[in-house]
Amino acid sequence: MMLTVDTLISSPLEKVWQNWIDPSAVTKWNHASDDWYCPKASNDFTPGGRFSYTMSSTDDKQSFDFTGMYTKIVPNELIETKLDDGRAVTVSFESVDDENTIITETFETEATNSIDQQRTGWQAILDNFKKYCESK
């Protein structure tokens, strides 16, 4: 099953794109709630290149790596990835005007968490990304 989350960001497309792909930026926004954070991110941003984002609870008692490979990149427009568990993720970037960008993420669900939990979690991360972009 595929799910989609999206957001409108009050920031130019080029800035939004750069914040999405820059590993040092990813560590600042890539978490679903305040009791989690992203202490480490690496990114070989090329087709066939790999990414790895470590997600950790703030008490450091739980952590996991979110990893995968880029399958298609269209600069300032589209990123397609295949997660290491086999799920596909597509992220599209659309410039509304010079100062606003829409990001849409479509992802395959997994069997561990409920559909609502997955939608809520992915949307929360996207909302944190929006806050990060708009605060810079």
N, C-alpha and C positions, 0 to 999 in steps of 0.2 A: 504494500500500500504506500502511496506517495502522499506526503503532507507539504503544505506551502505556508510560509510565514513571510511577511514583508514589513517594510517601514519606509517612511518618507524622512529623509535627513536634510536638514537645512545646512548644506555644505556642498561645494562644487564637486562634480563627478571625479575629477583628477585627484582631489584630496581624499575623497571617500575610497577610491580605488587603492591609493597608496597606503592608507591606514589599514585596509583589509589585508594587504599582502606583506607588509613590513613586520617581521617577527618581533621587533622591539615594541611596536604598537600593539600587536596581538596580545602580548602579556599584560597590557593595561586594560583591555576590554573583554577578553574571552573568559567570561564566567557567567553562570546563570543566577547566582545569588551572592550576597555579601559574605556568606560563610565559605565560599570557594574562591580560588584565584588561579591564575595561570603563571606559574613560576618560570616556565621555560617554553620557548617556541623556536623551531627551526623550519626553514622554508627554502626549498630548491624550486623556485617559481619558474619552471619550464615544463612543457609537455613531457610526461614521463618522469618528472621530478617528484620528490617526496616532501611531505610536510609532517611535522610532529608537534603537537601541542600537549604539554603536561598539564593536567587539571588536578588540583589538590585542595583538600579542605584546609581552611585557615589554621586549624590545629595540627595539620600535617599528619593526621591519623589515617586518611584515605587519599588515594591518588590513582589516576589512570592516564594513559597516553591516548590521545585522539590522533590517529595516524591514517595516512592514505597517500594516493598518487594523483597528480594532475593528469587528466586525460585530454582536456581541450582548454585552451586559453585564447580568448579574443580580447586584446587590450581595451580597457575601459568599458567592456560590454558583457563578457561572459567568462565564467570559470566552471569547468566540469571536473569533478573528482570521483575517484572510486576509493571508498574507505577500505581499510585492511580487512574488515569483516564482510566485504563484498557489496555493501550498499552504495548506491549512486547518489551524488549530491550535485545540484546545479545552482549556481549563484549568478543572477543577472543584475546588471547595473544600468539604470536608465536615467539620463539627464532630463529633468523636467524643464529647467531653465538654467541660467548661469550660477544660481545659488542653491539649487535643490536637486536631490538625487533620490530615486527609489531603488531600494535593493529588494529583490525577491529571491528567497531560498526555497528550493524544492528538494526534499530528501526522502529516501526510502525509510520506512519505519523498521524498528527492531522488535524482537519478541519479549525483551525483558521488562520494559516499562510500558505503561498504558499509553494509548494514543494521546489522551489529554496531557499526560505528563511530558511526553515528547514534544508536543506542540508548544506547551507552556515553557519548557526548558529552552528550546531553540528560539522562541520568540524573546525570551528574557535575555539571551545572549545578544540577539540582534538589537534589542532595546539598549543594552549596555554599549554596543558599538555606536549606536545613534548618539548617545550621551557623550561618548568619547569624541566623536567627530565634531559635534556641535560645541564642545568646550575648548577645542584647540584653535 
